[in-house]
Amino acid sequence: SGLACADQLNKKGHLVTVFERNDRVGGLLQYGIPTMKLSKQVVQRRVDLMAEEGIEFKTSVNVGKDITGDDLLKNFNAVCLTTGATWPRDLPIPGRQLNGIYFAMTFLESSQKQLWNSNNNFLHLTAKDKKVIVVGGGDTGCDCIGTSLRQGAKNIVSFEILPRPGDTRGADNPWPQWPRIYRKDYGHEEVELKWGSDPRIFGINSKEFLDDGAGNVKGIRSVRVEWTQDNGRWIMKEVPNSEQIYEADLVLLAMGFLGPETYLTEQLRLTKDQRSNVLTKAGTYRTPIDRIYAAGDCRRGQSLVVHAINEGRQAAREIDADLHNGMSTLPGPGGVIPYPPIALGTKLMAG
C-alpha cells in the first residue's frame, strides 16, 4: 500500500519520500512472500522505476525509533502510515523460551536476505537437516513449508487447530461465500510429492514445547481436539487420552497477526479500533490526528496484496484532495477519473 500511495501522489507532482525500516524497499512483497511465489526482480524493477520518476526512498530507517512521528509532521505536509500488520500472534505455552522457536516472518525474512546476500546484520536461520513443525495452517504457514522444503528439511509437519474441511461445501457455506473446502496449496503438494502425505495435521493443539536439556526445543507435546456447536458458537474440547509428542528442532509460529506494531501508533497518539488496527474516520483513510492517514493492513488488518494496493491508491487520492481544497483527479474506486473534478464525498444524482 505504501508503494501504491507513493506512486499515485508522485504522479500528481507531490514530493514523496518513502521510509523503509528494512534494507530493501518493498515490505511484505520483498521479504514476506517467498521468491517462488513472487519474483523479487519484479518488485525491484518497480521500485527502480519509481526512484527514476523522482520518489525518494530512505531504507534502514525505523520511523518511531530512528526518527520520531513528530519529526515527520514537522517536515511533511501529510503522513500516510502503511506499516502493515506485523505484530505476530504468539503461543505462550510452557517452553516458549527455548531456542529454535521463531515467528514465521522472522524465518521467511531471514531466508530472503540470505538469497539476496544481504549484510550480516540479521538472524541467519535455516531448516536444512532439521525436523520442522509449522504451527498454523494459513498462507504464511504454507510459505514456511515450501521454504523449509527448499532448504533441505529432514521432515515437515504442520499443525492446524481447526478440523479438516469437507470435500464439498457445507450447508452453512452457500455460494457466493468463499468455499470452505479441503484444498492443497503448493507447499502441501510439494511435501506430499516428496514424502507421500499431506504435512498438515488437523484438529491438534500444542500444549508444551519440550526441552532437550540444553535449552533447545526438541518437540511439542500435543493433544487432539474436536469442535462442537453450542447455540451457534463453536466450542473446542480436548479428546481424552489423545496426547502425542512430535519431534522438532525448528518450530515456526504462523498463527496470524494481531495488528500493527504499537510503538509508532503510541508515539503518534493514534487511536486503535476493536481489532487493534489504526482507527480512521468512517469511510476515509484519515486518522483523528490532523495530516496523518493510514492505509493497508495497518488499517484493515492482515489481508491480500490487491486490497493493500487499492487502499494505498485511495489514500493517495484523499491526501491529494486535502492538499488541493478537496479536489483530486486521481482515479477513484474502479479506476474512474471524475471530469470535471469534483470534491471528494460529493453525492451524484442521475436523472
N, C-alpha and C positions, 0 to 999 in steps of 0.2 A: 504494500500500500504506500510505503514511503517513496519508492521509485516512481510509482504511477502519479502520485501527488506532485512530486518534483517536476516530472516531465510535463505535466499539464500547465503548471504555473510558469515554467520556463518558456513555453510556447506563447504565453501572454506577455512576455517581456519582463517578468519579475526576476530579480536577482536571487537565485536559490542556492542555499547551502544545505548539504545533507551530512549529518553527523552519524558515524557508524562506530560502535564500540569495538567491533572486531577488526582484523587486519585487512579484510576484503569486504567490499560493498556487496550487498545482495540479501542479507538477512537469512531468512528461512530457505530461500531459493539457493543460496550459496552453501550453507552449512547444515541445513536441516533435512533437505531432500537429497538422497544419495545420487551419485553421478549416473548410475544405471537407469534412474528414472528421469533425470533432468541433466543434460549435458551442461557443465559449467562454462563451456565455451559460448553457449547461447547466452547465459547470464552475463558473462564478462563482455561479450560483444555489445550488448545493450548498454551496459554501464559505460563502456568506452565511447559509444555514440553520444550518450548524454553528456559526458565530460567535454567532448568536442563541441557540443552545442552550447556550452557555457555554464553548465551546472558544476558547482564546486563540491567536491567530496573530501571530507575530513575523516580519515579512518583512525582506529585506535583511540577514539575519544569517547569516554563513557560519560554521557550527559547525566548530571546529578552527582557525579564524583569528580571527574576531571574539570568540568565546568558546571556551574550551577544553573538551575532553571531561571533564576533572576538575571543571570548574565545574558541568557538568550533574549529575554524580554527587553533588556536594555539595548541590545544591538540589532534586533529584528522587529519588523512591523507585525509579523504574525509567526506563530509557532504551531506546527502540526505534529502531534505525538503519534508515531507509528511504530511503537516499540514491540508490538506483538504480545502474545500471551505466553510468556516464557517461564512462569513460576510453576514448577512441576509438582504434581501430586505425589506425596511421599508414602512410604509404607512403614509406619512406626511400630514394628513388632520387635520382640526380643532378638538381639543380634544385629540390629541395623547398623551399629558402629563398625562392623567387621570390614576388613579390606576386601575388595573385589566386588563391591555393590555400588553401582553407578546409575545415575539417571540416563535415560535413553539419549537425550540430546547431547549430553557430555560425550557419550560414546560415538555418536554419529558425527559430531563436530571434530572430534579427535581423528576419526577415520579420514574425513575430508581434508583436514590440514596435513595429514601425512601424505595424501595423494598430491597435494599442492606443493609439498616440500617446503612448508612454511617455516618460519623461525622456530626455535626450540622452546619458546615460551608458552607451552601448553602441555596438558597431560597426555602422554602417549599411551594409548590403550589398544589392545589387540585381542581378538578371540582365537588366535592361532593355537591349535592343540589344546583348546580348553573345552570343558563341558559348560555349555551356556544355558541359562534359564532366562527367558524373557517374560516378565510379569506384565500382562496387558495384551489385549488382542486386537487393537486398532491398527490404523495405517502406520503409526510410528513403530509399534511393535513388529509389524511385518518388515519395515525397513531395517530394524535391528537383526531380524532373522536373515534377511538377504545379505546384509553386510557381514554378519558373523560367518555365514557360509563361504563368502568370497575370501575371507581372511584365513580360512582353513580351520574352523572349529571342529573339535572332535565329536561333539554331539550338541544338538539344539532341541530344547523343549520350550513351549510357550504355554503359560498359564492363563486361562480365561475364566473368570469367576462366574460368568453367565452360562446358562445351559446351551447346548448345541442347538442352533436354529433348525427348523424343519426344512425339508427339501422343497416345500411349496408354501405359499402364503397361508397364514392363519386367519381365522375369522375376524380377529381384531386388527388385521393389517390389510385392508382392501386397497385396490387401486383408487387414486393415484399416489398413495403413500409409497415411500421407498420400500421395496420388498425386503423384509427381514427374513432372508432365507440363507441356508448354508451355501457358502461360496469359498473358493480358494483364490487368494491373491498370489502374486508372483513368488513371494518368499515361501509360502506354503507349498506351492507346486514344485519349486526347486528342491526343497528339502525332501519332499516325497519322492522325487526322481532320484535323489542321491541315496536315501536310506529306506525308502519303501513305504513311508507312512506320513500322514499329516502331523506336523510337530505340535499342534495345538491339543491341549487337554482342557476340555470344557467342564464347568461345574466344579472348580477346585479353588480352594482358598489357602493362602500362605499363613502359617501360624508362627514360625520361628526360623530365623537364619541360624545355621549350625556352624560352630567354631571348630577349626581344625586343631586348636590348641596353641596356635601361634598367631592368633588374631586375624586369620583369613577365613573367608566363608568356604565351607566345604559342601553345603547343600541346604535344602529347605525342607522343613517338616510341614507337611500339608494335610488338609482334610477335604474330603468331598462334601459338596453342598447341593441341596436341592431347593427349588423355588416353588412356592405355592401362593395362590391368591387369597387374600382376606379382605372382603369388602372393597374390591377394586385395587387393593395395594398388594404389591409383590413382597413376600416375606422369604428371607433366606434362612434355611436351617441346616445345621451340620448333620451329615449322615453318621450315625453311630458306628464305631469300630472301622472307620474308613481312613484312619491316619496312614500316611505313607511318606517316606523320605526319598527325595530326588537329589542326586549328587550334582554339584555345580561348583566351579571355581571362578565363574563370572556370572553375576546376576545383573540384569538390565531392567530398570523400572520404567515402564512405558504405560502409565496409567492416566495419561491426560494431563491437563494443565488447569490451574486454579485462577489464572488471570495474569495481568502484567505484574512485573516485579514492583515492590512497593516504595523503594527509596526515592524514585523520581516523583511519583504521584504525591507522596507525603511532602516532599520538598516544595512542590508547586501548590500545595494545599488543595488538591483536587478531590472531588467527591467521587465515591465509588457507588455502583449500583448493587443490587442484591446478589449479583454473581461475581462481585469483586472486580468488575471491569470499570474503565473510566466512564463516568456519567457525563452524557451530553444532553443538551436541551432537546426536548421531544421533536423528532423529525429533522434534526440537524446534526452537524458534526461539531458544533460549538460547545465548549465546556462552560460551566458557570463563571470561569475566570476569563476576563476580557483578553482577547487576542490569542487565546490558546484553544486549539482544535485537537480532535482525536479521530483516528480512522483505523480500520483494520481490526486485527484480533484483539488489540488492547481496548477497543470499544465494544465489539460484539462477542468476544470470546473466540476460542480456537475454531477455525473454520477453513474453508477452501481458498486456494490461491485466487480463484476467479472473483470471490467475494472481496478479498483484500484489494485486488486491483480496482474493482468498481468503487469501493469505499474511498480509496485514495484519489480517484478521479473526481468523485463528487465532493469530497472535502476541498479539493483544489478549486472547484467551481464556487463553493461558498466563500473561500478565502479571497478569491479574485473579486467576487461581488462585493464583499465587505470593504475591500480596498478601493472599489470604484463605485461608491454610492449605491450599492445594491444591485448593480448591473454586471452581467458577465455573458460573454459569447462562447464560453466553453460549453461543450455538449453536456446535456443532462442525461438522465437515465434513458437507455436505449440508443444513445448517440445522437439524440435530437438537438439541433442547434437552433434556438429561437431567433427569428428575424422578423421585424426589428427586435433588438434586445429588450427584454422585459425584466423587471425586478424579480428576484427570487421570491417565491411564495405567492406570486400573483395568481389568482384563480381565473381560469379562462372559461368563457361561455360559448357554446355553439348555438347557432340559430340565425 
